[in-house]
Amino acid sequence: MEKHGVPTAVISTEPFIASSKAMAVAHGIPDYPFAVLPHPLAATEMEMLYEWADKILEDIEAILLGE
């Protein structure tokens, strides 16, 4: 999407940081920023997921705005 001019924010969980970085390199964007959430998501209570999401909102905003 970024290559088509659409600001995009990738969200990864901690165990997949290396994979996220590798994908960015493979797609020619080695310094592509992404937001990181703890793991696991599926076994986590909704209230905790909302808290985690609130904590990365500023990161996502900065990524989307190119800051």
C-alpha positions as CSV (number, residue, x, y, z in Angstrom):
1,M,0.0,0.0,0.0
2,E,2.9,2.4,0.8
3,K,4.3,1.9,-2.7
4,H,0.9,3.1,-4.0
5,G,0.9,6.2,-1.8
6,V,-1.4,4.9,0.9
7,P,0.0,5.5,4.4
8,T,0.1,2.1,6.1
9,A,1.0,1.0,9.6
10,V,2.1,-2.5,10.3
11,I,1.5,-4.0,13.7
12,S,3.5,-7.0,14.8
13,T,3.6,-9.0,18.0
14,E,6.9,-9.4,19.9
15,P,7.9,-12.9,18.6
16,F,7.4,-11.8,15.0
17,I,9.7,-8.7,15.1
18,A,12.5,-10.5,13.2
19,S,10.0,-11.6,10.5
20,S,8.5,-8.1,10.2
21,K,12.0,-6.7,9.7
22,A,12.9,-9.4,7.2
23,M,9.7,-8.7,5.2
24,A,10.5,-5.0,5.1
25,V,14.0,-5.7,3.8
26,A,12.6,-8.2,1.2
27,H,10.2,-5.5,0.0
28,G,13.0,-2.9,-0.3
29,I,12.1,-0.8,2.7
30,P,14.7,-1.9,5.3
31,D,13.9,0.9,7.8
32,Y,10.1,0.5,7.6
33,P,8.7,1.3,11.0
34,F,6.1,-0.9,12.7
35,A,4.3,-0.9,16.0
36,V,4.7,-3.8,18.4
37,L,2.2,-5.5,20.7
38,P,2.9,-8.2,23.3
39,H,2.1,-11.8,22.5
40,P,-0.2,-13.7,22.5
41,L,-3.3,-11.9,21.2
42,A,-5.7,-14.8,20.9
43,A,-5.4,-15.9,24.5
44,T,-5.6,-12.3,26.0
45,E,-8.6,-10.7,27.6
46,M,-10.3,-7.9,25.6
47,E,-9.7,-5.4,28.3
48,M,-5.9,-6.1,28.2
49,L,-6.0,-5.9,24.3
50,Y,-7.6,-2.5,24.5
51,E,-4.9,-1.3,27.0
52,W,-2.1,-2.6,24.6
53,A,-3.8,-0.9,21.7
54,D,-4.0,2.4,23.6
55,K,-0.2,2.2,24.3
56,I,0.7,1.9,20.6
57,L,-1.7,4.5,19.2
58,E,0.9,7.3,19.2
59,D,3.3,4.9,17.4
60,I,0.7,4.2,14.8
61,E,-0.1,7.8,14.3
62,A,3.6,8.7,13.9
63,I,4.0,5.9,11.3
64,L,1.0,7.1,9.3
65,L,2.1,10.7,9.4
66,G,5.6,9.9,8.5
67,E,7.1,11.3,11.7
